[in-house]
Amino acid sequence: MTANTQDDKQEHSVEFLLYNEKRLKNNFAELQKQHLLALQKLRATEQAHAALQEQVNAIHGKIDAFRKGYLDLQKERDDLARTVAMLKAR
C-alpha cells in the first residue's frame, strides 16, 4: 500500500506540475498579447504626438508670418505718415 500511495503522490505531483506549466504558458501568452497591444498604443501615441508637433510648428510659422506682416504694415504706415507730414509742411 505504501508503494501505491507513493505512486499516487508522484502521479498527483506530475499532474499538478503539468497543470501549472499549462497555466504559466497561458499566462505568458496573455502577457505577450498585452505587451504587443501596449506597444501598438505607444506607437500610435508617438505618431499622434509627431502629427501634433507638425501642427504646432505650422501654427508657429503662421504666427511668425503674421508678426512679420504686421511689422511691415507698421513700417509702411510710419512711412506714409512721414510722407504726409512732409507734404503738409510744403
PDB file of N, CA, C and O in Angstrom:
ATOM      1  N   MET A   1       0.812  -1.187   0.000  1.00  0.00           N
ATOM      2  CA  MET A   1       0.000   0.000   0.000  1.00  0.00           C
ATOM      3  C   MET A   1       0.863   1.261   0.000  1.00  0.00           C
ATOM      4  O   MET A   1       0.468   2.295  -0.539  1.00  0.00           O
ATOM      5  N   THR A   2       1.998   1.166   0.586  1.00  0.00           N
ATOM      6  CA  THR A   2       2.890   2.318   0.629  1.00  0.00           C
ATOM      7  C   THR A   2       3.377   2.661  -0.769  1.00  0.00           C
ATOM      8  O   THR A   2       3.495   3.836  -1.116  1.00  0.00           O
ATOM      9  N   ALA A   3       3.659   1.655  -1.564  1.00  0.00           N
ATOM     10  CA  ALA A   3       4.121   1.890  -2.928  1.00  0.00           C
ATOM     11  C   ALA A   3       3.028   2.567  -3.744  1.00  0.00           C
ATOM     12  O   ALA A   3       3.297   3.492  -4.510  1.00  0.00           O
ATOM     13  N   ASN A   4       1.788   2.098  -3.575  1.00  0.00           N
ATOM     14  CA  ASN A   4       0.665   2.721  -4.286  1.00  0.00           C
ATOM     15  C   ASN A   4       0.474   4.167  -3.859  1.00  0.00           C
ATOM     16  O   ASN A   4       0.228   5.044  -4.686  1.00  0.00           O
ATOM     17  N   THR A   5       0.590   4.402  -2.578  1.00  0.00           N
ATOM     18  CA  THR A   5       0.437   5.767  -2.068  1.00  0.00           C
ATOM     19  C   THR A   5       1.532   6.658  -2.635  1.00  0.00           C
ATOM     20  O   THR A   5       1.273   7.792  -3.037  1.00  0.00           O
ATOM     21  N   GLN A   6       2.750   6.145  -2.667  1.00  0.00           N
ATOM     22  CA  GLN A   6       3.878   6.905  -3.224  1.00  0.00           C
ATOM     23  C   GLN A   6       3.649   7.170  -4.710  1.00  0.00           C
ATOM     24  O   GLN A   6       3.882   8.278  -5.191  1.00  0.00           O
ATOM     25  N   ASP A   7       3.190   6.144  -5.436  1.00  0.00           N
ATOM     26  CA  ASP A   7       2.901   6.313  -6.863  1.00  0.00           C
ATOM     27  C   ASP A   7       1.790   7.337  -7.080  1.00  0.00           C
ATOM     28  O   ASP A   7       1.868   8.166  -7.986  1.00  0.00           O
ATOM     29  N   ASP A   8       0.756   7.272  -6.240  1.00  0.00           N
ATOM     30  CA  ASP A   8      -0.347   8.230  -6.344  1.00  0.00           C
ATOM     31  C   ASP A   8       0.151   9.656  -6.110  1.00  0.00           C
ATOM     32  O   ASP A   8      -0.244  10.586  -6.814  1.00  0.00           O
ATOM     33  N   LYS A   9       1.015   9.813  -5.122  1.00  0.00           N
ATOM     34  CA  LYS A   9       1.556  11.147  -4.821  1.00  0.00           C
ATOM     35  C   LYS A   9       2.387  11.663  -5.995  1.00  0.00           C
ATOM     36  O   LYS A   9       2.287  12.828  -6.378  1.00  0.00           O
ATOM     37  N   GLN A  10       3.210  10.773  -6.560  1.00  0.00           N
ATOM     38  CA  GLN A  10       4.039  11.185  -7.691  1.00  0.00           C
ATOM     39  C   GLN A  10       3.169  11.536  -8.896  1.00  0.00           C
ATOM     40  O   GLN A  10       3.414  12.521  -9.593  1.00  0.00           O
ATOM     41  N   GLU A  11       2.148  10.707  -9.126  1.00  0.00           N
ATOM     42  CA  GLU A  11       1.252  10.970 -10.251  1.00  0.00           C
ATOM     43  C   GLU A  11       0.530  12.299 -10.047  1.00  0.00           C
ATOM     44  O   GLU A  11       0.379  13.096 -10.974  1.00  0.00           O
ATOM     45  N   HIS A  12       0.091  12.514  -8.816  1.00  0.00           N
ATOM     46  CA  HIS A  12      -0.587  13.771  -8.497  1.00  0.00           C
ATOM     47  C   HIS A  12       0.384  14.947  -8.683  1.00  0.00           C
ATOM     48  O   HIS A  12      -0.004  15.993  -9.204  1.00  0.00           O
ATOM     49  N   SER A  13       1.618  14.781  -8.267  1.00  0.00           N
ATOM     50  CA  SER A  13       2.630  15.831  -8.420  1.00  0.00           C
ATOM     51  C   SER A  13       2.884  16.133  -9.892  1.00  0.00           C
ATOM     52  O   SER A  13       2.989  17.295 -10.284  1.00  0.00           O
ATOM     53  N   VAL A  14       2.982  15.078 -10.707  1.00  0.00           N
ATOM     54  CA  VAL A  14       3.204  15.265 -12.140  1.00  0.00           C
ATOM     55  C   VAL A  14       2.015  15.993 -12.756  1.00  0.00           C
ATOM     56  O   VAL A  14       2.197  16.918 -13.549  1.00  0.00           O
ATOM     57  N   GLU A  15       0.807  15.586 -12.399  1.00  0.00           N
ATOM     58  CA  GLU A  15      -0.391  16.249 -12.924  1.00  0.00           C
ATOM     59  C   GLU A  15      -0.413  17.721 -12.507  1.00  0.00           C
ATOM     60  O   GLU A  15      -0.747  18.605 -13.296  1.00  0.00           O
ATOM     61  N   PHE A  16      -0.052  17.954 -11.255  1.00  0.00           N
ATOM     62  CA  PHE A  16      -0.024  19.320 -10.740  1.00  0.00           C
ATOM     63  C   PHE A  16       1.012  20.161 -11.488  1.00  0.00           C
ATOM     64  O   PHE A  16       0.751  21.312 -11.840  1.00  0.00           O
ATOM     65  N   LEU A  17       2.182  19.579 -11.726  1.00  0.00           N
ATOM     66  CA  LEU A  17       3.228  20.292 -12.463  1.00  0.00           C
ATOM     67  C   LEU A  17       2.796  20.576 -13.899  1.00  0.00           C
ATOM     68  O   LEU A  17       3.030  21.668 -14.416  1.00  0.00           O
ATOM     69  N   LEU A  18       2.170  19.600 -14.538  1.00  0.00           N
ATOM     70  CA  LEU A  18       1.692  19.798 -15.906  1.00  0.00           C
ATOM     71  C   LEU A  18       0.612  20.883 -15.960  1.00  0.00           C
ATOM     72  O   LEU A  18       0.585  21.714 -16.868  1.00  0.00           O
ATOM     73  N   TYR A  19      -0.276  20.849 -14.963  1.00  0.00           N
ATOM     74  CA  TYR A  19      -1.332  21.858 -14.883  1.00  0.00           C
ATOM     75  C   TYR A  19      -0.713  23.251 -14.717  1.00  0.00           C
ATOM     76  O   TYR A  19      -1.111  24.201 -15.391  1.00  0.00           O
ATOM     77  N   ASN A  20       0.260  23.357 -13.817  1.00  0.00           N
ATOM     78  CA  ASN A  20       0.917  24.651 -13.594  1.00  0.00           C
ATOM     79  C   ASN A  20       1.687  25.114 -14.830  1.00  0.00           C
ATOM     80  O   ASN A  20       1.704  26.302 -15.152  1.00  0.00           O
ATOM     81  N   GLU A  21       2.318  24.169 -15.513  1.00  0.00           N
ATOM     82  CA  GLU A  21       3.043  24.515 -16.733  1.00  0.00           C
ATOM     83  C   GLU A  21       2.073  25.083 -17.774  1.00  0.00           C
ATOM     84  O   GLU A  21       2.367  26.086 -18.424  1.00  0.00           O
ATOM     85  N   LYS A  22       0.922  24.435 -17.924  1.00  0.00           N
ATOM     86  CA  LYS A  22      -0.082  24.904 -18.875  1.00  0.00           C
ATOM     87  C   LYS A  22      -0.577  26.296 -18.485  1.00  0.00           C
ATOM     88  O   LYS A  22      -0.718  27.174 -19.337  1.00  0.00           O
ATOM     89  N   ARG A  23      -0.839  26.490 -17.189  1.00  0.00           N
ATOM     90  CA  ARG A  23      -1.282  27.806 -16.702  1.00  0.00           C
ATOM     91  C   ARG A  23      -0.233  28.884 -16.980  1.00  0.00           C
ATOM     92  O   ARG A  23      -0.560  29.984 -17.425  1.00  0.00           O
ATOM     93  N   LEU A  24       1.021  28.554 -16.712  1.00  0.00           N
ATOM     94  CA  LEU A  24       2.102  29.513 -16.944  1.00  0.00           C
ATOM     95  C   LEU A  24       2.219  29.869 -18.428  1.00  0.00           C
ATOM     96  O   LEU A  24       2.413  31.031 -18.783  1.00  0.00           O
ATOM     97  N   LYS A  25       2.099  28.858 -19.284  1.00  0.00           N
ATOM     98  CA  LYS A  25       2.164  29.118 -20.728  1.00  0.00           C
ATOM     99  C   LYS A  25       1.019  30.030 -21.164  1.00  0.00           C
ATOM    100  O   LYS A  25       1.223  30.959 -21.946  1.00  0.00           O
ATOM    101  N   ASN A  26      -0.191  29.759 -20.653  1.00  0.00           N
ATOM    102  CA  ASN A  26      -1.348  30.597 -20.991  1.00  0.00           C
ATOM    103  C   ASN A  26      -1.162  32.024 -20.477  1.00  0.00           C
ATOM    104  O   ASN A  26      -1.454  32.993 -21.177  1.00  0.00           O
ATOM    105  N   ASN A  27      -0.670  32.134 -19.240  1.00  0.00           N
ATOM    106  CA  ASN A  27      -0.430  33.462 -18.670  1.00  0.00           C
ATOM    107  C   ASN A  27       0.631  34.210 -19.472  1.00  0.00           C
ATOM    108  O   ASN A  27       0.502  35.409 -19.719  1.00  0.00           O
ATOM    109  N   PHE A  28       1.672  33.500 -19.872  1.00  0.00           N
ATOM    110  CA  PHE A  28       2.736  34.124 -20.653  1.00  0.00           C
ATOM    111  C   PHE A  28       2.201  34.595 -22.004  1.00  0.00           C
ATOM    112  O   PHE A  28       2.526  35.691 -22.460  1.00  0.00           O
ATOM    113  N   ALA A  29       1.379  33.758 -22.638  1.00  0.00           N
ATOM    114  CA  ALA A  29       0.792  34.134 -23.930  1.00  0.00           C
ATOM    115  C   ALA A  29      -0.086  35.380 -23.770  1.00  0.00           C
ATOM    116  O   ALA A  29      -0.060  36.274 -24.615  1.00  0.00           O
ATOM    117  N   GLU A  30      -0.848  35.433 -22.699  1.00  0.00           N
ATOM    118  CA  GLU A  30      -1.698  36.601 -22.437  1.00  0.00           C
ATOM    119  C   GLU A  30      -0.846  37.847 -22.193  1.00  0.00           C
ATOM    120  O   GLU A  30      -1.169  38.930 -22.682  1.00  0.00           O
ATOM    121  N   LEU A  31       0.225  37.692 -21.446  1.00  0.00           N
ATOM    122  CA  LEU A  31       1.133  38.818 -21.202  1.00  0.00           C
ATOM    123  C   LEU A  31       1.780  39.296 -22.499  1.00  0.00           C
ATOM    124  O   LEU A  31       1.958  40.498 -22.701  1.00  0.00           O
ATOM    125  N   GLN A  32       2.128  38.364 -23.372  1.00  0.00           N
ATOM    126  CA  GLN A  32       2.694  38.747 -24.671  1.00  0.00           C
ATOM    127  C   GLN A  32       1.684  39.562 -25.479  1.00  0.00           C
ATOM    128  O   GLN A  32       2.043  40.563 -26.098  1.00  0.00           O
ATOM    129  N   LYS A  33       0.414  39.129 -25.471  1.00  0.00           N
ATOM    130  CA  LYS A  33      -0.632  39.861 -26.188  1.00  0.00           C
ATOM    131  C   LYS A  33      -0.770  41.272 -25.623  1.00  0.00           C
ATOM    132  O   LYS A  33      -0.842  42.251 -26.366  1.00  0.00           O
ATOM    133  N   GLN A  34      -0.804  41.357 -24.293  1.00  0.00           N
ATOM    134  CA  GLN A  34      -0.935  42.666 -23.650  1.00  0.00           C
ATOM    135  C   GLN A  34       0.270  43.550 -23.970  1.00  0.00           C
ATOM    136  O   GLN A  34       0.127  44.753 -24.185  1.00  0.00           O
ATOM    137  N   HIS A  35       1.443  42.948 -23.999  1.00  0.00           N
ATOM    138  CA  HIS A  35       2.662  43.689 -24.317  1.00  0.00           C
ATOM    139  C   HIS A  35       2.596  44.239 -25.745  1.00  0.00           C
ATOM    140  O   HIS A  35       2.937  45.397 -25.983  1.00  0.00           O
ATOM    141  N   LEU A  36       2.158  43.408 -26.688  1.00  0.00           N
ATOM    142  CA  LEU A  36       2.039  43.859 -28.077  1.00  0.00           C
ATOM    143  C   LEU A  36       1.008  44.975 -28.215  1.00  0.00           C
ATOM    144  O   LEU A  36       1.222  45.936 -28.955  1.00  0.00           O
ATOM    145  N   LEU A  37      -0.109  44.846 -27.503  1.00  0.00           N
ATOM    146  CA  LEU A  37      -1.119  45.907 -27.535  1.00  0.00           C
ATOM    147  C   LEU A  37      -0.563  47.207 -26.960  1.00  0.00           C
ATOM    148  O   LEU A  37      -0.813  48.289 -27.493  1.00  0.00           O
ATOM    149  N   ALA A  38       0.189  47.093 -25.875  1.00  0.00           N
ATOM    150  CA  ALA A  38       0.798  48.285 -25.271  1.00  0.00           C
ATOM    151  C   ALA A  38       1.784  48.934 -26.239  1.00  0.00           C
ATOM    152  O   ALA A  38       1.843  50.160 -26.343  1.00  0.00           O
ATOM    153  N   LEU A  39       2.557  48.109 -26.948  1.00  0.00           N
ATOM    154  CA  LEU A  39       3.491  48.654 -27.939  1.00  0.00           C
ATOM    155  C   LEU A  39       2.752  49.357 -29.075  1.00  0.00           C
ATOM    156  O   LEU A  39       3.179  50.415 -29.540  1.00  0.00           O
ATOM    157  N   GLN A  40       1.645  48.767 -29.520  1.00  0.00           N
ATOM    158  CA  GLN A  40       0.852  49.387 -30.585  1.00  0.00           C
ATOM    159  C   GLN A  40       0.299  50.735 -30.124  1.00  0.00           C
ATOM    160  O   GLN A  40       0.320  51.715 -30.869  1.00  0.00           O
ATOM    161  N   LYS A  41      -0.199  50.769 -28.882  1.00  0.00           N
ATOM    162  CA  LYS A  41      -0.720  52.028 -28.345  1.00  0.00           C
ATOM    163  C   LYS A  41       0.392  53.063 -28.234  1.00  0.00           C
ATOM    164  O   LYS A  41       0.184  54.242 -28.521  1.00  0.00           O
ATOM    165  N   LEU A  42       1.565  52.621 -27.820  1.00  0.00           N
ATOM    166  CA  LEU A  42       2.706  53.531 -27.709  1.00  0.00           C
ATOM    167  C   LEU A  42       3.067  54.107 -29.075  1.00  0.00           C
ATOM    168  O   LEU A  42       3.295  55.310 -29.205  1.00  0.00           O
ATOM    169  N   ARG A  43       3.118  53.248 -30.095  1.00  0.00           N
ATOM    170  CA  ARG A  43       3.433  53.724 -31.452  1.00  0.00           C
ATOM    171  C   ARG A  43       2.380  54.718 -31.939  1.00  0.00           C
ATOM    172  O   ARG A  43       2.708  55.743 -32.535  1.00  0.00           O
ATOM    173  N   ALA A  44       1.112  54.401 -31.677  1.00  0.00           N
ATOM    174  CA  ALA A  44       0.032  55.307 -32.092  1.00  0.00           C
ATOM    175  C   ALA A  44       0.159  56.648 -31.372  1.00  0.00           C
ATOM    176  O   ALA A  44      -0.057  57.704 -31.968  1.00  0.00           O
ATOM    177  N   THR A  45       0.507  56.598 -30.098  1.00  0.00           N
ATOM    178  CA  THR A  45       0.686  57.833 -29.331  1.00  0.00           C
ATOM    179  C   THR A  45       1.859  58.634 -29.868  1.00  0.00           C
ATOM    180  O   THR A  45       1.779  59.856 -29.987  1.00  0.00           O
ATOM    181  N   GLU A  46       2.949  57.946 -30.192  1.00  0.00           N
ATOM    182  CA  GLU A  46       4.118  58.639 -30.751  1.00  0.00           C
ATOM    183  C   GLU A  46       3.778  59.283 -32.093  1.00  0.00           C
ATOM    184  O   GLU A  46       4.211  60.400 -32.375  1.00  0.00           O
ATOM    185  N   GLN A  47       3.004  58.579 -32.921  1.00  0.00           N
ATOM    186  CA  GLN A  47       2.612  59.129 -34.220  1.00  0.00           C
ATOM    187  C   GLN A  47       1.703  60.342 -34.038  1.00  0.00           C
ATOM    188  O   GLN A  47       1.843  61.346 -34.736  1.00  0.00           O
ATOM    189  N   ALA A  48       0.766  60.237 -33.085  1.00  0.00           N
ATOM    190  CA  ALA A  48      -0.127  61.363 -32.814  1.00  0.00           C
ATOM    191  C   ALA A  48       0.674  62.557 -32.303  1.00  0.00           C
ATOM    192  O   ALA A  48       0.405  63.699 -32.676  1.00  0.00           O
ATOM    193  N   HIS A  49       1.647  62.290 -31.460  1.00  0.00           N
ATOM    194  CA  HIS A  49       2.496  63.366 -30.936  1.00  0.00           C
ATOM    195  C   HIS A  49       3.264  64.039 -32.068  1.00  0.00           C
ATOM    196  O   HIS A  49       3.369  65.265 -32.113  1.00  0.00           O
ATOM    197  N   ALA A  50       3.794  63.241 -32.972  1.00  0.00           N
ATOM    198  CA  ALA A  50       4.536  63.799 -34.108  1.00  0.00           C
ATOM    199  C   ALA A  50       3.613  64.657 -34.975  1.00  0.00           C
ATOM    200  O   ALA A  50       4.005  65.729 -35.434  1.00  0.00           O
ATOM    201  N   ALA A  51       2.390  64.181 -35.196  1.00  0.00           N
ATOM    202  CA  ALA A  51       1.434  64.950 -36.002  1.00  0.00           C
ATOM    203  C   ALA A  51       1.086  66.260 -35.302  1.00  0.00           C
ATOM    204  O   ALA A  51       0.990  67.305 -35.944  1.00  0.00           O
ATOM    205  N   LEU A  52       0.900  66.201 -33.984  1.00  0.00           N
ATOM    206  CA  LEU A  52       0.610  67.423 -33.236  1.00  0.00           C
ATOM    207  C   LEU A  52       1.783  68.392 -33.302  1.00  0.00           C
ATOM    208  O   LEU A  52       1.596  69.603 -33.424  1.00  0.00           O
ATOM    209  N   GLN A  53       2.983  67.851 -33.221  1.00  0.00           N
ATOM    210  CA  GLN A  53       4.167  68.713 -33.295  1.00  0.00           C
ATOM    211  C   GLN A  53       4.235  69.417 -34.643  1.00  0.00           C
ATOM    212  O   GLN A  53       4.611  70.587 -34.719  1.00  0.00           O
ATOM    213  N   GLU A  54       3.873  68.706 -35.706  1.00  0.00           N
ATOM    214  CA  GLU A  54       3.842  69.325 -37.037  1.00  0.00           C
ATOM    215  C   GLU A  54       2.809  70.450 -37.076  1.00  0.00           C
ATOM    216  O   GLU A  54       3.058  71.508 -37.653  1.00  0.00           O
ATOM    217  N   GLN A  55       1.648  70.217 -36.458  1.00  0.00           N
ATOM    218  CA  GLN A  55       0.610  71.248 -36.421  1.00  0.00           C
ATOM    219  C   GLN A  55       1.076  72.461 -35.619  1.00  0.00           C
ATOM    220  O   GLN A  55       0.844  73.604 -36.015  1.00  0.00           O
ATOM    221  N   VAL A  56       1.731  72.204 -34.500  1.00  0.00           N
ATOM    222  CA  VAL A  56       2.260  73.298 -33.679  1.00  0.00           C
ATOM    223  C   VAL A  56       3.280  74.104 -34.477  1.00  0.00           C
ATOM    224  O   VAL A  56       3.265  75.335 -34.453  1.00  0.00           O
ATOM    225  N   ASN A  57       4.165  73.405 -35.181  1.00  0.00           N
ATOM    226  CA  ASN A  57       5.166  74.097 -35.998  1.00  0.00           C
ATOM    227  C   ASN A  57       4.503  74.940 -37.086  1.00  0.00           C
ATOM    228  O   ASN A  57       4.937  76.058 -37.362  1.00  0.00           O
ATOM    229  N   ALA A  58       3.450  74.400 -37.702  1.00  0.00           N
ATOM    230  CA  ALA A  58       2.734  75.145 -38.740  1.00  0.00           C
ATOM    231  C   ALA A  58       2.080  76.396 -38.145  1.00  0.00           C
ATOM    232  O   ALA A  58       2.117  77.466 -38.752  1.00  0.00           O
ATOM    233  N   ILE A  59       1.492  76.259 -36.974  1.00  0.00           N
ATOM    234  CA  ILE A  59       0.865  77.410 -36.308  1.00  0.00           C
ATOM    235  C   ILE A  59       1.917  78.459 -35.966  1.00  0.00           C
ATOM    236  O   ILE A  59       1.694  79.654 -36.160  1.00  0.00           O
ATOM    237  N   HIS A  60       3.057  78.014 -35.461  1.00  0.00           N
ATOM    238  CA  HIS A  60       4.137  78.958 -35.154  1.00  0.00           C
ATOM    239  C   HIS A  60       4.598  79.681 -36.416  1.00  0.00           C
ATOM    240  O   HIS A  60       4.890  80.876 -36.378  1.00  0.00           O
ATOM    241  N   GLY A  61       4.662  78.959 -37.527  1.00  0.00           N
ATOM    242  CA  GLY A  61       5.024  79.581 -38.800  1.00  0.00           C
ATOM    243  C   GLY A  61       4.019  80.654 -39.197  1.00  0.00           C
ATOM    244  O   GLY A  61       4.404  81.722 -39.672  1.00  0.00           O
ATOM    245  N   LYS A  62       2.723  80.370 -39.002  1.00  0.00           N
ATOM    246  CA  LYS A  62       1.684  81.352 -39.326  1.00  0.00           C
ATOM    247  C   LYS A  62       1.780  82.570 -38.409  1.00  0.00           C
ATOM    248  O   LYS A  62       1.610  83.705 -38.852  1.00  0.00           O
ATOM    249  N   ILE A  63       2.051  82.324 -37.137  1.00  0.00           N
ATOM    250  CA  ILE A  63       2.206  83.434 -36.187  1.00  0.00           C
ATOM    251  C   ILE A  63       3.387  84.305 -36.587  1.00  0.00           C
ATOM    252  O   ILE A  63       3.291  85.532 -36.577  1.00  0.00           O
ATOM    253  N   ASP A  64       4.498  83.671 -36.938  1.00  0.00           N
ATOM    254  CA  ASP A  64       5.679  84.432 -37.366  1.00  0.00           C
ATOM    255  C   ASP A  64       5.382  85.249 -38.624  1.00  0.00           C
ATOM    256  O   ASP A  64       5.797  86.403 -38.730  1.00  0.00           O
ATOM    257  N   ALA A  65       4.658  84.646 -39.582  1.00  0.00           N
ATOM    258  CA  ALA A  65       4.300  85.361 -40.810  1.00  0.00           C
ATOM    259  C   ALA A  65       3.380  86.540 -40.488  1.00  0.00           C
ATOM    260  O   ALA A  65       3.526  87.618 -41.063  1.00  0.00           O
ATOM    261  N   PHE A  66       2.435  86.336 -39.573  1.00  0.00           N
ATOM    262  CA  PHE A  66       1.534  87.416 -39.171  1.00  0.00           C
ATOM    263  C   PHE A  66       2.322  88.557 -38.532  1.00  0.00           C
ATOM    264  O   PHE A  66       2.102  89.726 -38.847  1.00  0.00           O
ATOM    265  N   ARG A  67       3.245  88.207 -37.627  1.00  0.00           N
ATOM    266  CA  ARG A  67       4.070  89.240 -36.979  1.00  0.00           C
ATOM    267  C   ARG A  67       4.862  90.040 -38.012  1.00  0.00           C
ATOM    268  O   ARG A  67       4.917  91.268 -37.957  1.00  0.00           O
ATOM    269  N   LYS A  68       5.471  89.319 -38.952  1.00  0.00           N
ATOM    270  CA  LYS A  68       6.260  89.999 -39.983  1.00  0.00           C
ATOM    271  C   LYS A  68       5.358  90.916 -40.801  1.00  0.00           C
ATOM    272  O   LYS A  68       5.716  92.062 -41.076  1.00  0.00           O
ATOM    273  N   GLY A  69       4.190  90.412 -41.191  1.00  0.00           N
ATOM    274  CA  GLY A  69       3.242  91.230 -41.950  1.00  0.00           C
ATOM    275  C   GLY A  69       2.800  92.447 -41.156  1.00  0.00           C
ATOM    276  O   GLY A  69       2.693  93.545 -41.702  1.00  0.00           O
ATOM    277  N   TYR A  70       2.546  92.256 -39.872  1.00  0.00           N
ATOM    278  CA  TYR A  70       2.124  93.361 -39.012  1.00  0.00           C
ATOM    279  C   TYR A  70       3.235  94.403 -38.902  1.00  0.00           C
ATOM    280  O   TYR A  70       2.980  95.604 -38.991  1.00  0.00           O
ATOM    281  N   LEU A  71       4.469  93.935 -38.709  1.00  0.00           N
ATOM    282  CA  LEU A  71       5.600  94.870 -38.625  1.00  0.00           C
ATOM    283  C   LEU A  71       5.799  95.615 -39.946  1.00  0.00           C
ATOM    284  O   LEU A  71       6.105  96.808 -39.952  1.00  0.00           O
ATOM    285  N   ASP A  72       5.625  94.908 -41.060  1.00  0.00           N
ATOM    286  CA  ASP A  72       5.728  95.554 -42.375  1.00  0.00           C
ATOM    287  C   ASP A  72       4.652  96.632 -42.536  1.00  0.00           C
ATOM    288  O   ASP A  72       4.923  97.712 -43.061  1.00  0.00           O
ATOM    289  N   LEU A  73       3.422  96.330 -42.078  1.00  0.00           N
ATOM    290  CA  LEU A  73       2.338  97.318 -42.157  1.00  0.00           C
ATOM    291  C   LEU A  73       2.632  98.530 -41.280  1.00  0.00           C
ATOM    292  O   LEU A  73       2.370  99.665 -41.676  1.00  0.00           O
ATOM    293  N   GLN A  74       3.174  98.289 -40.091  1.00  0.00           N
ATOM    294  CA  GLN A  74       3.532  99.412 -39.217  1.00  0.00           C
ATOM    295  C   GLN A  74       4.581 100.299 -39.882  1.00  0.00           C
ATOM    296  O   GLN A  74       4.490 101.526 -39.843  1.00  0.00           O
ATOM    297  N   LYS A  75       5.573  99.660 -40.489  1.00  0.00           N
ATOM    298  CA  LYS A  75       6.630 100.425 -41.173  1.00  0.00           C
ATOM    299  C   LYS A  75       6.028 101.226 -42.325  1.00  0.00           C
ATOM    300  O   LYS A  75       6.358 102.398 -42.509  1.00  0.00           O
ATOM    301  N   GLU A  76       5.151 100.597 -43.096  1.00  0.00           N
ATOM    302  CA  GLU A  76       4.508 101.283 -44.218  1.00  0.00           C
ATOM    303  C   GLU A  76       3.653 102.445 -43.713  1.00  0.00           C
ATOM    304  O   GLU A  76       3.653 103.520 -44.313  1.00  0.00           O
ATOM    305  N   ARG A  77       2.928 102.237 -42.619  1.00  0.00           N
ATOM    306  CA  ARG A  77       2.114 103.305 -42.028  1.00  0.00           C
ATOM    307  C   ARG A  77       2.998 104.473 -41.591  1.00  0.00           C
ATOM    308  O   ARG A  77       2.683 105.636 -41.840  1.00  0.00           O
ATOM    309  N   ASP A  78       4.114 104.135 -40.931  1.00  0.00           N
ATOM    310  CA  ASP A  78       5.038 105.186 -40.485  1.00  0.00           C
ATOM    311  C   ASP A  78       5.615 105.944 -41.680  1.00  0.00           C
ATOM    312  O   ASP A  78       5.739 107.168 -41.639  1.00  0.00           O
ATOM    313  N   ASP A  79       5.966 105.218 -42.742  1.00  0.00           N
ATOM    314  CA  ASP A  79       6.488 105.863 -43.954  1.00  0.00           C
ATOM    315  C   ASP A  79       5.437 106.802 -44.562  1.00  0.00           C
ATOM    316  O   ASP A  79       5.751 107.921 -44.968  1.00  0.00           O
ATOM    317  N   LEU A  80       4.182 106.326 -44.618  1.00  0.00           N
ATOM    318  CA  LEU A  80       3.104 107.169 -45.158  1.00  0.00           C
ATOM    319  C   LEU A  80       2.880 108.395 -44.283  1.00  0.00           C
ATOM    320  O   LEU A  80       2.651 109.492 -44.793  1.00  0.00           O
ATOM    321  N   ALA A  81       2.946 108.215 -42.978  1.00  0.00           N
ATOM    322  CA  ALA A  81       2.766 109.346 -42.065  1.00  0.00           C
ATOM    323  C   ALA A  81       3.869 110.379 -42.277  1.00  0.00           C
ATOM    324  O   ALA A  81       3.596 111.579 -42.258  1.00  0.00           O
ATOM    325  N   ARG A  82       5.093 109.942 -42.475  1.00  0.00           N
ATOM    326  CA  ARG A  82       6.205 110.868 -42.750  1.00  0.00           C
ATOM    327  C   ARG A  82       5.989 111.598 -44.073  1.00  0.00           C
ATOM    328  O   ARG A  82       6.210 112.804 -44.181  1.00  0.00           O
ATOM    329  N   THR A  83       5.550 110.835 -45.079  1.00  0.00           N
ATOM    330  CA  THR A  83       5.301 111.440 -46.391  1.00  0.00           C
ATOM    331  C   THR A  83       4.208 112.495 -46.290  1.00  0.00           C
ATOM    332  O   THR A  83       4.343 113.593 -46.831  1.00  0.00           O
ATOM    333  N   VAL A  84       3.116 112.157 -45.590  1.00  0.00           N
ATOM    334  CA  VAL A  84       2.011 113.109 -45.415  1.00  0.00           C
ATOM    335  C   VAL A  84       2.501 114.337 -44.659  1.00  0.00           C
ATOM    336  O   VAL A  84       2.161 115.466 -45.015  1.00  0.00           O
ATOM    337  N   ALA A  85       3.295 114.122 -43.622  1.00  0.00           N
ATOM    338  CA  ALA A  85       3.824 115.248 -42.843  1.00  0.00           C
ATOM    339  C   ALA A  85       4.707 116.139 -43.714  1.00  0.00           C
ATOM    340  O   ALA A  85       4.645 117.364 -43.609  1.00  0.00           O
ATOM    341  N   MET A  86       5.529 115.533 -44.571  1.00  0.00           N
ATOM    342  CA  MET A  86       6.399 116.325 -45.457  1.00  0.00           C
ATOM    343  C   MET A  86       5.556 117.110 -46.461  1.00  0.00           C
ATOM    344  O   MET A  86       5.844 118.273 -46.743  1.00  0.00           O
ATOM    345  N   LEU A  87       4.505 116.466 -47.005  1.00  0.00           N
ATOM    346  CA  LEU A  87       3.650 117.152 -47.975  1.00  0.00           C
ATOM    347  C   LEU A  87       2.900 118.317 -47.330  1.00  0.00           C
ATOM    348  O   LEU A  87       2.726 119.366 -47.949  1.00  0.00           O
ATOM    349  N   LYS A  88       2.459 118.131 -46.093  1.00  0.00           N
ATOM    350  CA  LYS A  88       1.755 119.201 -45.391  1.00  0.00           C
ATOM    351  C   LYS A  88       2.709 120.355 -45.085  1.00  0.00           C
ATOM    352  O   LYS A  88       2.311 121.519 -45.070  1.00  0.00           O
ATOM    353  N   ALA A  89       3.963 120.014 -44.845  1.00  0.00           N
ATOM    354  CA  ALA A  89       4.950 121.039 -44.496  1.00  0.00           C
ATOM    355  C   ALA A  89       5.292 121.918 -45.686  1.00  0.00           C
ATOM    356  O   ALA A  89       5.788 123.024 -45.469  1.00  0.00           O
ATOM    357  N   ARG A  90       5.070 121.523 -46.885  1.00  0.00           N
ATOM    358  CA  ARG A  90       5.416 122.302 -48.081  1.00  0.00           C
ATOM    359  C   ARG A  90       4.506 123.424 -48.253  1.00  0.00           C
ATOM    360  O   ARG A  90       4.645 124.190 -49.207  1.00  0.00           O
TER     361      ARG A  90
END
